[in-house]
């Protein structure tokens, strides 16, 4: 259970990081 929580956490972190880059790219244009 503990490992599943960490995987979900890092998955969420990675997703928000990717969306942050996409958002920044659109703002930079």
N, C-alpha and C positions, 0 to 999 in steps of 0.2 A: 504493500500500500504506500509506503514511504517513497519508494522509488518512482511509482507512478505519479506521485505529487510533484516530484522534482522534474520529471520528463514534461509534465503539463506546464510547469512553471517556465522551463527553458524554451518550450515550444511557443508559449505566449510572448516571452521576451524576444525571441527571434522574429516572430511575426510583427510585433510592434516596431522592431528595429528596421525591418524591411519596409514597412509602411511609412516609417519616418523618412527613409531615404527617398522613396517615391514622392512623398509630400514635398520634401526639400527640393527635389529635382523640378517639380512643377512650379514651385515658388521662385526658383532661380531663373526660370525662363523669362 
